[in-house]
Amino acid sequence: MTDAQDTAADVSLRTTGGAPPDDGGSSVTGAPNSEPGPEPIPLLEPREGIPPVIADEDALAEVIAAFAAGSGPVAVDAERASGYRYGQRAYLVQLRREGAGTALIDPVACPDLSGLGEALSGVEWVLHAATQDLPCLREIGMVPTRLFDTELAGRLAGFPRVGLGAMVEGVLGFVLEKGHSAVDWSTRPLPEPWLRYAALDVELLVDLRDALEKELDRQGKLEWAQQEFDAIASAPPPEPRKDPWRRTSGMHKVRRRRQLAVVRELWQTRDRIAQRRDVSPGKVLSDAAIVEAALSVPANAHALAALSGFGHRMGRRQLEQWQAAVERAKALADAQLPQPGQPVTGPPPPRAWADKDPAAAARLTAARAAVSALAEQLNMPQENLVAPDTVRRVCWEPPTAVTAESVGAALAGYGARPWQVEQVTPVLVAALSA
């Protein structure tokens, strides 16, 4: 049994201050088998107060110098305006580092933060749910070379709740106020309560990182976490999604190719308008309205106006604009119509395996059960132990000769990290050989 297997069920850490206990001896609130700890303390103000928002090049230069001269890891967070603005750009960037304090930077006024990114090159960046913030940080020139993801660390350590508020409360004993997480961060000027919330989001992030590092080390999982963090930091930007219109909510109702063409035309028209106006596409036209129009394929603007999502407070010019998109779809030749479904790469959906390949279906059932049992033993979510898609691919097309070497090579070929290969290979070999 590994150290991780031996200690996974005994998560221990809890402080009412800002750092983990030296002996790791007390228990985390909400962790498996833990006893209730002392009442958490509300965190109401940043320790140095709310810093001014950096919105000009001179002030930014001072921040860059201060953070370059700081010590230890740097806590980083970003606020977007999801649901309000087009795209996922950052509207506020928060940082905190020992010796530099906290900085709040307006990336609208200072859109190029590559100088700050360069000053922090080689420094470990501490983020919570790093993959959510890295794309918008990359857009403004901030790309970490090393990172520590406190959300992912919590998953690997077996915490049942890994939101920032839950982690700070359970591990450090403080309550963060989370009332402003979904506000419109493109608002200018930003209200003081929002700025306080933003500053507090990075206030204890390094403390949380330090505590989680101790816990991961205690469980024998620290090297695993470091491999995961390195994979995130070195991952290239994701490829643009093909046919993004197919992700319209409610698409499962749309069956006919002509109706699919209506969805595509309406979605693309909406996207152009939203981008031009810099608003969330859902504020231009809802997904439900797009699907409704696709199912009915209205004959004219009057018929369109009778559909849910179009008639209420929508002007004639807008109706004609949407009807024009419908007419473009109606005018397409059959050869130009989209095909139902998306091209599938890799195995078919698991529900079809029993008919297509009963032996593969049996392998998948055995592999899923084995991976689930191992994940429970290691006290972590199955998807963090190994990607479900990787398990499916190995079960659909297993190596000709099922050995530890061949299965391990297959896992690595699908992107599994060395620690995952080491843990998962034995159980997959047994499942594939059954």
N, C-alpha and C positions, 0 to 999 in steps of 0.2 A: 504493500500500500504506500502511495506517495505521501509526502508531508501534507499536500493539499487535501487528499482524501481523508487523512487522519484528523485534520484540524478544521475542515470546512464547516462542520456543524457548530463550531464553538467560536462565533464571531465575537470579538471583544475589543472595545475601544470606548469610551464615552467620557467626555470632559465637560465641565461647565465653563471652562476658559477657552482660550484660542488655540490650544495645542493638545496633542494626544498625550495620555499618561505614559510615563517611562516604562512601566511594566505591562501595559496593555491589559490590566487586570479587571477593569469594570466593563459592563456590558452596554452594547449599543441599543438604544430604543428602537424597537421595530425589527431588530435582527432575529433570526431564528433562535429559539430557546433562550431569549434574553429576559431578564427581569426588568420591570419598569424602573427607569432612572429618575433623577430629580426633575422637578418642573423646569422646562426650558425657559430661557431668558429672552424676552423680546429685544431684538437689535433695532434700535430706533434711529440712531444717528451714526454717520461715519466718524471714526475716531478723530480725524482732523477737520471735521465739518464737510460741507458740500463744496467741492472745488469749483472754480469758475470754468465755464465751457470754453475750450480752446477753439478759436474761430478765426485766427489769422496766422500768417507765416512766422512772425516774430515770436509769438507765444508758443507756436509749435516747435520752433527751434530750441526754446528753453526746455520744453518737455523732453525732446529727443536727448538733449545733453544730460538732463537729470536721470532719465531712465537708463542711458548708457552707463552712467556712473553708479547706478544702483547695484545691489547684490542679490544673488539667489534667483529663483524662478520669478517669472512675471505672470500675474493673473490677467487674462484677456477675456473680454466679452464684447458683444455687439448687439445692437438693437435694430430691428428691421420694422417695416410698416406693412407686414403681411395683412392682406385683406383690405388695405387702403390704397396702396400704390402698386404700379406695375413692376414686376420683377422682385428681386430679393436683395436689393442694395442695402448697405448699412446707413443708418441715419444717426447713430451715436456709437462711439467706440470707447470702452472703459478699460483702463489698465491700472494695475497696482503692483509696486515692487518695493522691496525693502530699501530704504534710503532715498526713494523718490516719491513715496506717497501714492495718492490716487490721482489719475488724470481722466477727464472727460473731454473727448475730442469730437468736434462736429465735422464729419467727413463730407458734408455738403459744402461748407466753407473751405475746408482743407481736403480736397479730393485725392491728393497724392500723398500717401503716408509711407511711400517706399523708403524714405530716409529713416523713419522710425523702425520700419521692418529691418533695415540693414543694421541699425544700431543694436537691435535685439537678436541679430543672427548668432546662432550658437547658444543662446540662452534658452532654457526650457520654458515653454509657454504652457500655462495651466488654463485649460478651458473646460467647460461643462457641456457635454454633447458636442464635441469639436466639429463633427461633420456638418452640423447645422450652420455654424458660423464661418468655417473656413472659406466657402465660396465667396461670401460677400467681403471677407477680409482680403482675399486674393485680388478682388477687383480694385482695391485701393492700395495695393502694393505691399500688403502684410502677409508674408508666408513663413511659417515657422520651420526651422530645421529640426527641432526637438519639441516634443509636447508630452503633456500628461493630461489625460481626459478623466475628470473625476466621475462623470456618469458611467463611463465604461469600466473604470476601476471598481465602482460600486457593484456593477453587474457581476464582474468576475469574482468579487469578494462575497457575493451571495446576499446582498441587501435586497429586500423585497420591494422597497420604494427608492428609486434613484433620481427623482427630481431634485433640483438644487436645494429647494426649501426643506424637503424631507431629509436629505443627506446632512445639511448643516445642522438641522435640529437633532437628528439621531446621533451624529458623530460628535459634534462640537457643543451641543446643548443650547443653541440660539435659534430663535424664530425670526425668519426673514419675512418682511411684508411683501406679498406677491400681487398686490392689487393692480399694478400697472403693467403687467406683462403683455397684455394684448391691446395697448393703446396705440394711437397713431403717432409713431415716433418721428414722422416727417413734420409734425407741428413745430412752428417757430414763432416766438421763443418757446423753449421747452419749459413747462411749469416746474417750480421748485420741488414739489412732491415726487415728480417723475425723476428728476435728477438725483434726489436722495435715494430713491429705489435703485437707480442705475449704479450709483456709487457703492451701495451696500451689496450689490451682486458680486463685486470683486473684493469686498472687504475681507472675507474669510476664506477665499478660494485657495490661497497657498496653505493656510492652516489645514484646510480640508485635505489638500493634496498630501501634506506631511503625514496626517493621521492615516489616510488610506494606504500610503506607501508602507507604513508599519504593519498595517493589518494584512496587506497582500504578502509581505515578507513573512509574517507569522504563519500564514496559510500555505507558504511554499509556492505562491502564484506571482511573485513580483516579476520574475523573468518572463512569464507568460504575458503579463500586462505590458512590459516594455516592448515585446515583440508586436503586440497589437498597436501600441502608440507609434512605433516606427513605421508600421504599415500604413497608418493614417497619414503620417507626415510625408511619406514618400509617394503616396498615391497620386497619379496624374489627375487633372481636372476631368470630371465625367464627360463622356461624349454627349452631344445634344440628343435629346430623346427623339426617336423616329416617330412620325405621325402622332404628335402630342394630342391632337384632337380626339384620338381614340380613348383618352382618359377622361372624357366628359362623363360626369356622374349620371348614371341612368342608362348608359350605352347598352346594357344587356337587353333592354327592351327593343332596341333597333335591330331588325333582322335583314331587311331588304337592302340591296346595294344602292338603289336610288335614295332611300332614306339615309343611308350612310353618307351619301354625297351631300345631302342637305345639312347634316351635322357638320361635315368638313367645311362647307362654305360659310355657314353661320359662325362656326368657331374661328375660322381665319379672319372673317370680317370683324368679329368682336375683338380679336387679338390686335389687329391693326389700330382699331379705335382706342383700345385701352392703352396701347403703347404710345400713341400720339397724345393722349390726354394725361398720361402717367397716372392711371388709376387701376385698381384691381379689376381684372376682367369680369368678375362676378358683379361688380357695380354697374357694368355696362349692360350685361344681359346674363341672366342666370342659366346654369346648366339645365335646369328643369324646363325652362322656356325653349332652349335649343332642341331638346329631345321631343318636347310637345310638338314643335313645328315639323320636326323630321317625321314623326309618326303620322301627322295629318297631311303633310305636303299641301299647304293651302293654295287655292287657285289665284288669290289676289290679296291685296293689302287689307281689304275689308274682312276677308275670312281669317287672315292672320290676326287682326285686332280682336277677334272673338276668342282667341286662344289664351290660356292662362299665361301670364308673364309678359304679354304684349299690349293688351288694351288699356291697362290702368296707367293713367297719366303719361302715355306715350304719344308724342306728336305725330302728325301725318308724315313729316319728312323722315322721322326715325322709322316708322312702319315701312315706308317705301324702300328705305335702305336695307332693312332685313328681308323684305319681299324680293328685292333684287338679287340677294344672295340665294334665296330659294329658287328663283327663276334660272340662275346660272346652273344650279344643280339639276334642274329639270331639263335643261338644254343639252346636257352632256350626252355624248354617244355611249352606248353600252360598254365599249372597250375602255372608256375613260372613268368608269365608275370604280370606286374602291372595292376591294375584295373584303368579304366578311372575315373578321378575326385578323390577327397579326401573324406574320411569318414566325413560325416557332423554331427556335434553335435549341438543340438538345432534346431531352426526353419529352414524350407527350405528357399531358396532365396525368397525375397518378390515378385518377378515377378511371382512366381508360386502360390502365396496365393489365387488369385481370383479363380483359378480352384480347388485347394485343399480344401480351407475353405473360402468361400466368407464372412462369418461373421467376421473372423479374419482379412481379408483384409480391411473390412470397419473399424474395430477397429484401425488398424494400420494407415489408412488414417487420421482418426480423431485425433489419438494421435500425429502423426507427425505434423499436422497443429497446434495443441495446444502447443506442445513443441516449435515449431518454433516461434509462437507468444510470448510465455513467454521469450524465449531467446532474441528476439528483444526488448522486454520491459525491460529486465535486461541488455541489451547492452553487450552481450557476445556470442561467437559462440555456436551453439546448442550442439556440441560434448563436450563442457566443462560444459554445464548445466547438461547433462546426456548422457551416452554412447548410441549411436544408437542401439547397440546390446542389451542393457538392455531393451530399449523400445520394440524392436521386440520380445524379449522373454516374456515380460509381456503381450503383445498383443496376442501372439500365444497361450499361456496357462495362461489366467488370473485366479486370485483366484476364487474359487467357489462362494463365496459371495464377491462382489466388495464393499469394505469399505475403508476408509482412513487407518485403521489399517492393513488390509490384503494387500493392494497395497503397503503401506510403507514397510511392512515386506518383500514383494517380491523384491522391489527395493534394500533394504539393503542386501538381500540374494544374489543378483547379484553384490554386491560390491559398490553400491552407498553410498556416504558419507552422514552423517546426514543432512548437509545443502541441498544437492541435494534431499534427501527424502522429506524434509520440503517444498521445492519449487515446486517439480514436482508432488508430490502425488495428490494435488487437481485437477490439469488439467488432469492427467491420470484417476482419478476416474470418472470425467465427460465424458471423451472420451470412457472409457470402459462401461459406463452405458448408453450411447446414443442408 
